[in-house]
Amino acid sequence: MTKILALIFLFLIRFHCFGQGYSSTDTSIQWGSKELMWCDFKGIPPSEQERGNEAAVTASSVYCKYTFTDDTLRFFIHSFFIKKQSWTITDLEYSLSHERKHFDIAEIIGRKMRQYFMGLEGSFVKKDILKSRLAEFSNERIQLQKTYDRETNHGIDKKKQKIWDVKIKKMLDSLDAYKQPYGKIILKW
């Protein structure tokens, strides 16, 4: 008998539907399919009082779906940018570079999730522990985004921004083996 469990794991409250292809649509952009441009930020900026010192916001998330079939776990994990929740009041290239790094952070967490799934090969997996670990990834993403903005002062501190640019690139490079969004592993039951 085939057991199937599907989990749609989102780090944001809203999800915009899109095809399974690696492309941009009218609602989202798959990480790595194209470089973000200001024209991709389709959201309406909040009032000056609500946004504080933010000149732009990148809404990004990680989609995770996995299935168990007999002793096989298949997964699909990808990071995406949500156009209608992302907004800007600037057109500065420097600010766009800062926002692109927020999208990269989502991909870093996606790669860490893929690394985790691949590390389960040959092991016994309890579904409740798996769900708990995925929730931890959600918290990690949120905290990393907040730390990035706090330490760079939303990209205003150019010295700290350069440090984070290097840090984010190193994190992505160190997880390069996990950039493939699909995977399949054999488990013990």
C-alpha positions as CSV (number, residue, x, y, z in Angstrom):
1,M,0.0,0.0,0.0
2,T,1.3,3.4,-1.0
3,K,1.5,6.0,1.7
4,I,1.4,9.6,0.5
5,L,1.9,12.6,2.6
6,A,2.1,16.0,1.1
7,L,3.1,19.1,3.0
8,I,3.0,22.6,1.5
9,F,5.4,24.5,3.7
10,L,5.3,28.2,3.4
11,F,7.1,30.9,5.3
12,L,4.6,33.5,4.4
13,I,0.9,33.6,5.1
14,R,-0.1,34.1,1.5
15,F,0.9,31.9,-1.5
16,H,0.4,32.7,-5.1
17,C,-0.1,29.7,-7.4
18,F,2.4,29.2,-10.2
19,G,3.5,26.4,-12.5
20,Q,6.2,23.9,-11.7
21,G,8.6,25.4,-14.3
22,Y,11.6,27.4,-13.5
23,S,10.5,30.7,-14.7
24,S,8.9,33.9,-13.7
25,T,5.1,34.4,-13.9
26,D,2.9,37.3,-13.4
27,T,2.9,36.6,-9.6
28,S,6.2,35.1,-8.8
29,I,9.8,34.5,-9.8
30,Q,11.7,31.2,-9.2
31,W,15.1,31.8,-7.7
32,G,17.8,31.6,-10.3
33,S,15.5,32.0,-13.3
34,K,16.3,35.7,-13.7
35,E,17.9,38.5,-11.8
36,L,15.4,40.7,-9.9
37,M,14.7,44.1,-11.4
38,W,12.8,47.0,-9.9
39,C,10.0,46.4,-12.4
40,D,9.4,43.1,-10.6
41,F,8.3,44.9,-7.4
42,K,4.5,45.2,-8.1
43,G,3.3,45.8,-4.5
44,I,1.9,49.1,-3.2
45,P,4.2,50.7,-0.7
46,P,2.8,51.4,2.7
47,S,2.5,54.9,4.0
48,E,5.7,56.7,5.0
49,Q,4.7,56.3,8.7
50,E,4.2,52.5,8.3
51,R,7.4,51.8,6.3
52,G,9.8,53.8,8.5
53,N,13.3,53.9,6.9
54,E,12.6,51.1,4.5
55,A,12.8,52.0,0.8
56,A,11.8,48.6,-0.5
57,V,10.6,45.2,0.7
58,T,11.4,41.8,-0.9
59,A,8.7,39.2,-0.2
60,S,10.2,35.8,-0.7
61,S,9.5,32.4,0.5
62,V,10.3,28.7,0.2
63,Y,7.9,26.1,-1.1
64,C,8.4,22.6,0.1
65,K,6.4,19.5,-0.9
66,Y,7.4,16.0,0.0
67,T,5.8,12.6,-0.5
68,F,6.4,9.2,1.0
69,T,5.8,6.2,-1.2
70,D,6.8,2.9,0.3
71,D,10.4,3.4,1.4
72,T,11.1,6.4,-0.8
73,L,10.9,10.1,0.1
74,R,10.6,12.5,-2.8
75,F,10.8,16.2,-2.3
76,F,10.5,19.5,-4.2
77,I,11.9,22.6,-2.6
78,H,12.3,26.0,-4.2
79,S,12.6,29.6,-3.3
80,F,10.5,32.3,-5.0
81,F,9.9,36.0,-5.0
82,I,6.3,37.3,-4.7
83,K,5.8,40.3,-6.9
84,K,2.6,41.7,-5.5
85,Q,3.9,41.6,-1.9
86,S,7.2,43.3,-2.9
87,W,7.4,47.0,-3.2
88,T,9.8,49.9,-3.7
89,I,9.9,53.7,-3.5
90,T,13.4,53.9,-4.9
91,D,15.2,53.1,-8.1
92,L,18.7,53.1,-6.8
93,E,20.8,50.2,-8.0
94,Y,22.5,49.9,-4.6
95,S,19.1,49.4,-2.9
96,L,18.2,46.8,-5.5
97,S,21.4,44.9,-4.7
98,H,20.4,44.8,-1.1
99,E,16.9,43.5,-1.9
100,R,18.4,40.8,-4.2
101,K,20.3,39.5,-1.1
102,H,17.0,39.0,0.7
103,F,16.0,36.7,-2.1
104,D,19.3,34.9,-1.8
105,I,18.7,34.3,1.9
106,A,15.5,32.5,1.0
107,E,17.5,30.3,-1.4
108,I,20.1,29.6,1.3
109,I,17.4,28.2,3.6
110,G,15.9,26.3,0.7
111,R,19.4,24.7,0.1
112,K,19.7,23.9,3.8
113,M,16.4,22.2,3.6
114,R,17.5,20.1,0.6
115,Q,20.7,19.3,2.4
116,Y,18.7,18.1,5.4
117,F,16.4,15.9,3.2
118,M,19.4,14.4,1.4
119,G,21.0,13.6,4.8
120,L,18.0,11.5,5.7
121,E,19.1,8.8,3.2
122,G,19.0,5.3,4.8
123,S,17.5,6.6,8.1
124,F,14.3,6.1,9.9
125,V,12.2,9.2,9.7
126,K,9.3,10.2,11.9
127,K,6.9,12.5,10.2
128,D,6.3,14.7,13.2
129,I,10.1,15.2,13.7
130,L,10.4,16.1,10.0
131,K,7.6,18.7,10.3
132,S,9.2,20.1,13.4
133,R,12.6,20.5,11.6
134,L,10.9,22.3,8.7
135,A,9.4,24.8,11.2
136,E,12.9,25.4,12.6
137,F,14.0,26.3,9.0
138,S,11.2,28.8,8.9
139,N,12.4,30.4,12.1
140,E,16.0,30.4,10.8
141,R,14.9,32.2,7.6
142,I,13.0,34.9,9.5
143,Q,15.9,35.4,11.9
144,L,18.5,35.6,9.2
145,Q,16.5,38.2,7.3
146,K,16.1,40.3,10.4
147,T,19.8,40.0,11.3
148,Y,20.7,41.0,7.7
149,D,18.6,44.1,7.8
150,R,19.6,45.0,11.4
151,E,23.3,44.7,10.8
152,T,23.2,46.5,7.4
153,N,20.7,49.1,8.6
154,H,18.5,48.0,5.7
155,G,21.5,48.5,3.4
156,I,22.3,52.0,4.5
157,D,25.6,50.9,6.2
158,K,27.7,50.3,3.1
159,K,30.6,48.8,5.0
160,K,28.4,46.2,6.7
161,Q,26.5,45.6,3.4
162,K,29.8,44.6,1.7
163,I,30.5,42.2,4.6
164,W,27.0,40.6,4.1
165,D,27.4,40.5,0.4
166,V,30.5,38.3,0.8
167,K,28.8,36.3,3.6
168,I,25.7,35.5,1.6
169,K,27.8,34.5,-1.5
170,K,29.9,32.2,0.7
171,M,26.8,30.6,2.2
172,L,25.3,30.0,-1.3
173,D,28.6,28.6,-2.6
174,S,29.0,26.3,0.4
175,L,25.5,24.8,-0.4
176,D,26.0,24.7,-4.2
177,A,25.6,20.9,-4.1
178,Y,22.0,21.4,-3.0
179,K,20.7,23.8,-5.6
180,Q,18.7,21.2,-7.5
181,P,15.1,21.6,-6.2
182,Y,14.1,18.0,-6.7
183,G,15.4,15.0,-4.8
184,K,14.6,11.4,-3.9
185,I,16.0,9.3,-1.1
186,I,15.5,5.7,0.3
187,L,14.5,5.5,3.9
188,K,14.3,2.7,6.5
189,W,10.9,1.7,7.7
